[in-house]
């Protein structure tokens, strides 16, 4: 897992939660109690399953 700054992490999780709220498929198994897109995006980030790359430069 690549080391990201806190700003990059916030951007990645925010972008992924927006995708989930708009109907993107969820990439990790989640319990039924977790229906918030932000919680799901955080779980995906922790499992390194988010298909987003960061370009620095």
Buried (B, 14 or more C-beta within 10 A) or exposed (E): EEEBEEEBEEBBBEEBBEBBEEEBEBBBEBEEEEEEBBBBBBBBBEEEEBEEEEEEE
